[in-house]
């Protein structure tokens, strides 16, 4: 990667310097060529006023005065040729030439603007610069002055300047190469460290962390990787806690079932009361196992998004009252009184799934409430939402545990019965209905669960 970064930098700088040198060469060429042409033009403008007043001349008689014109406008170091309006040679400062003509730009006669052309001598192949200047008399072009001079020295000067420019560009390229080397190192080094860190993570070492002082996106990537490592550690710990918890939850009822099954296999010495108690224990522990397996299956379905909702419109207050009545017997075992306050509200949802959420919430409230306490259930409508609030006077949840209470397999009290899936499943059900579930708690004072469901669900 380091080589590629340097290569890309060098390609960019070489292309940039090549473009600069091309522009520099074009600018130098135009500057010197235009300077030569301007020199001839200024020479003509200096002589023309004196020359025009010394003689009377027309375009028809230009040939008769060609010798005088050549001598008047001659320039040292350049050949001067006098052309008529058709570009035919009349006389040259080096002698007479017959049947020689040059293409003259027609704009010369309309705009009176001189111009120059780079040409090549047929005999010597020498490069020359030919400057065409209109010979104006009384506002009319009566002929053309053609100055030609060798470009050998000028081209050598341009090439010399171009050589200096190339040397300067090579110096700049060398400096850029060193800068690119350092820059590539500064870019590639963090990437290599991040790659090594990910390779370490791939081997299962999630306890290590990468520094987050890298700039911009690399710093964000480092933070993301560290966050991912933290989450993996948490997930791994959750897995271990789940295995430990589920093993305990499975072993306890299985131990009771196996123990009573062995005793009932040889019932000699057991009273009828003991036999009936054993059968009830086997039945109770079997129900406990079935509920645990059902929770695991339900959790698996929700996590894989394989659960299907069957929404219908129903009276929410009636459902809340039915759930409270269903859990009344468990509340009576601890002498817990339930205060119920409902309002007539109809919602569109899966009644069985919402029943499951309410049962789980109320069951938790009863399980963690002390004897002779009170549970308040309020169901009402507010701002287009059906709200059910269940508040108990139980042991409450510590603040540091509250943020994890909705996580799968998490239990605030590790000694409590269950796999820690109830709230996780409840949250998934409520979210699928477009609602929210919120748990507020004060440790040692009680817990309040607030369930909000939209009156007009997207399911409808």
N, C-alpha and C positions, 0 to 999 in steps of 0.2 A: 504493500500500500504506500509506503514511503517513497518508493521509486516512481509510482504513478503520480503522486502529488507533485514531486519535483518535475517529472516529465510534463505534466499539464502546465505548470507554471512556466517552464522554459518554452513550451510551444506558444503560449500566449505572449510572452515577452519577445520571442523571435518574430512572431507575426506582427506585433505592435511596432518593433524597431524596423522591420522591413517596410511597413507602411510609412513610418516616419522618414526613412531614407528615400523612399520613392517620392514623397512629397517634397523633401529637401532637395533632391536632384531636380525635380520639375521646377521648383521655385528658383533655384540657382540658375538654371538654364534660361528661364524666362527673364530673370533679372539682368543677366549679362547681355543676352541677345537684345532685349528691349533697350538696354543702356546704349548699345552700339547704334541701334536704329534712331534713338533719341538724339544722339550726337550728330548724326547726319541731318536730321530734321532741323535741329537748332542751327547748324551751319548754313542750311538753305535759307532759313528765316532771317538770319543775320545779313546775308548777301542780297536777298531778293529786293529790298527797297532801293538800294543803290543801283542795282542792275536794271530795274524796271524804268528808272528815270533817265538812263543814259541812251536809250534807243527806242525806236518805234518798231514793234514787232507784232506779227500776226501768226496764226497757226499755219498759214500758207507759205510764209517766208521763213519758217523755223530752220529749214535746212541751210539757208543762206547765212544764218547767224550761228550755226552750230559750233564753229570753232570758238567764237566769242563766249558762247554759253559754257562750253567745256572748260575754258580757261577761267571763267568767273566762278564757277561752282566746284572746281576741282578740290579734292581733299587728299592730303598726304597720307599714304599708306592704303588707299582704297582706289579701286578702278571705278571711274564714272562713265556711264553710258547714257547718251541722249536718245530717247525713244519718242516716236510720234504717238498719236492717240491710239493707233492700231497695234502698238507694241513693237513695231519694226525699228531696227537699229539704224540711227542716223549717223552717229559718230561716237567714238570711244576715246577716252584719255590715253589709251595705248595705241591708237591708230584707227583706220577705217575698216569696217566689216560690212560686207554685202550679204543680202539674203539671210539675215539673222533676225529672228523675232522672238519675243517673249510673251507669254500669256499675262495680260494685265487685268487685275480684278476690276470689274465695272463699277464697284462702289467707290473707287478712287476718283471717278469723274463726277459723282453725285454728292458725296460727302466730303471730298477733298482730304480724306484721312490717309496718311501714309501707312504702309504696312511692310512687313518683312517676311522673307521665306528662306528656309534653310535648303540650300541646293548643293549639287555636286558637279564638279568639272568633269566633262567626259574624258579629256586627255589624261589628267593626273589623278582623277577620282578624289580630289581634294575637296573637303567640306568648306563651303563659303556661306556667308550670310548676305543675301541680296535685299536691299531696302529700296522700295519704290515710293518716290515722292512726287506729287503733282507739280508741274511747272505752271504757275498761275499768272495770267496777265489780264488786267481789267476784269477780274472776277470769272475768267474762263480758263479752263485747263487747255493749254496749247501743246503740251508735251509731257513726258515723264522722265524724271531723273532716276537712274538706276545705279545705286552705289553697291559695290560688292567688295567684301573683304574676307580674308582667310579666317577660319575659325580654329585653326590649329592651336594657337596659344590660348585662346579662350577656353577651348575644350580641355586643354591640359590643366588650366587653372581650376575648372569645374571638377575635373577628375581628382585633382589634388585635394580640393575641399571635401569631395565625396570620400576620399581615402581617410581624411581626418575624421569625418563623420562616422565612418565604419569603425575606426579605432575607438572612438568615443562610445559607439553602440556596443562594441565588444567589452569595453570596461563596464558599461551599465549592465550588460548581460552577466558578467562575472559577479558583480555586486548582487544582482537579483538572484543568481544561483546560490550564493552564500545565504542570502535572506530566505530563499525558498527552502534551503536545507534546514535552517533553524525552524522555520515555520512548519515544515513537514514534520520535523521532530516533535514540535509542540502539539501538533494535531494527532500524529500517529501514536505517541506515547500514551496519552489517555485512553485511546481506543485499545491499545495492547493491554493496558491494565484492566480495562473493562472486560475484554475478552478472557483474560486469565481468571478474572473474578467469576465470570459465567461458567468457565470450565470447572472451577472449584465447586460452584453450586451444583453443576451437573453431576459431580461425584458425590453429592449428598452432604457437603460441608456448608450448612446454612447458617452457622454461627458467625462466620466472618462477614465484615462489612467493608464497602469501598468508600473512600473519601469523597465528599460531596462538594469540594472546593472548585471543581472544574467549571469553566464559564459556559453560560448560555445552555444550549441543548444537551451538551455532555453532562452538565450538572444535573439537569432534569432527568436524564437517563440514569445517572448514578442514584439519585433519590428514588426513582422508580424501582431500580434493582434492589436497593436496600429495603424498600417497602415490600417488594415481592418476597424477599428473603424472610422478613418479619412475618408476613402472612403465611408463608410456608411453614415456618416454625410454629406459629399459632395453630395452623391446620394439623400439623404433625402432633402437637400436644393435644389438640382436640380429638384426634384419632386415638391417641393413647388413652385419653380420659374416657372416650366412648367404649373402647375395648374393655377397659377396667370396669366401667359402669355397667355395660351390657352384660359382661361376664357375671358380675355380682347379681344383677337383676334376673338373669336366667338361672343362676345356680341356686339362689334362695328358694324360689318356688319348686324347682326340680328336686332339690334336696327334701323339701317337705312332701312332695308327691311320692318320691321314691321311698322315703321312710315310712309313710303311712301305707303305701302299697305293700311293702314287705311285712308290716305288722298285720295287715288285713289278709295277707296270703295265709297266715297261720293264726286265725282269730281265737284260738284256744286261750282262755284266761282273760279275754276282753269282754267288758260288759257291753250291752246293747247301746248304752249312751256313748261309750268310747268309740264304738264302731261307727255310729252315726256322726260323731264329731270328726272322725277320720275321713269319712266320705265327704263331709262338708268342706274339710280342709283341702282335699284333693280337687273338689269342684271349684273352690275359691281360687286356689293356686293355678288351676288350669285356665280359669277366666283371666287371671292376671297375665299368664303367658300369652294367651290369645290376644289380649289388648296390646301387649308389648310388640308382638309380631305385626299386628295391624298398624300400629304407629310406625313401625319401620317400613312397612310396605307403602303406607300413605306418604311418608316422607320421601321415599324413593320415587314415587309417582310424581309428586310435586316438583322435586328437584330436576327430574328429566322432562318436565312439562308434558307428562302423559295423562294428567288428570283432566277430565271433562266436566264442565259445569252444565247443569240442567236448570236454568233459571225459570222461575214463575213469579207471578205477583201474589203476595200474601200479606196478611196483617202481622206486622212486626211485633206489636204489643202482645198478641196472642202467643207467638213463639216464645217471647221472653217469659211470659207467665207459665207456659208449659215447662220450660227448662227449670225455672225456680221450683215448681211443684215436683219435678222429677228428682231434684237434688235435696228436697226437704228432709228425706229420711236420713241422709248423711249429716245434714246440719243438726238434726235432732239428737244424733249420737253424741255430739259435743255441746248440746244445749245452746246452739247458736241460733239467734233469731234473725230472720231475713225481712227487711223492710222493702217492699216493692212499690214503685211509683211509675206507672206507664201512661202513655198517651197514644191515641189512635193514629197510627202511621202505617201506610202501605209502601212496601219496597219491592223491587224486581231483582230477585237473587235466587241462588240455589238454596232452598230452605234446609236441606240436610246438611250442607256444608256450614251454613251460618249456625245451625243448631250445634254442630260439632265445636265451633269456636266458643259459643256461649257456655256449653257444658264444660269445656276444658277450663275456661276462665273462672267459672263459678266453682268448679272442683278445686282449683288451686287456692281460691280464696278460703274455702272451707278447710282445706288440708293444712294451710299455714296460719289459721286463726286459732286462738286459744279457746278453751271452754268458756261458756257464759259470755261470749262476745256478740258483736252485731255486724251484719253485712247489709249494706245499703245498695239497692239496685234501682237505678233511674233510667228510664227510657223516654226520650222526647225528640222533638223536631226543632232544628235550629239552622237557619241560613240554607235551606234546601238540602239538609242532611239529616239522616236518622241516627241519633246518638244513643248509645247504651253505655252507662257508666256503672262499674261494679267496684265498690270500695269496702275494704275489710279493716279490721283492727288487729291484724296479725303481726308477725315478727318483722315484717318489712324487708327491704333489700338495701345492702350497703351501696353507697354512691359509686364506688369503683366497680361494683358488680352490675350495676344497672345498665351500663352501656352494652353489656354482653348478654343480657337476659334473653334477647331474641335469637341468639346464635343457636345453631343446631347442637344438640347433645350437651348444652351448657346447663348446669344446675347450680343455683346459688347455695343450696345446701346439699353437699355431696352425699349426705346420709339419707336424703329423702328418697322415697320410692319413685321409680320412673326413669325413663331414658333421657329426659331433657329435650323432648321433641315437641311437646304440646304447643308452646308459644311460637316455635319456628313454623309449625304447620299452620297455626292460626294466622300468623302474619301473612303467609303465602296465600291463604284463602282470601283474606281481606283485601290484599293487594290485587288479586285477580278480579275482584269485584269493583276495583277502582276506589277503595276506601283506605282508611288508615287505622292503625292500632297503636296506642301509646300507653306506656307504663310509667307511672309516677309513684315514688315510694319514699318514705322516711323510715330509716332503720329504727326498729323498736316501737314504731307508732302505727304502721299499716301501709297498705298498698292500694293504689287506685288504677284501674284499667279502663281506658276510654276507647270505645270502638265507634268509628264513624263510617257510615255507608251512604252513598249518594241516593237520593230519591229517584233520580232519573239516571240509571246506569247505562253505560255503553253496551252492555249485554242486551238491553232491551232494543 
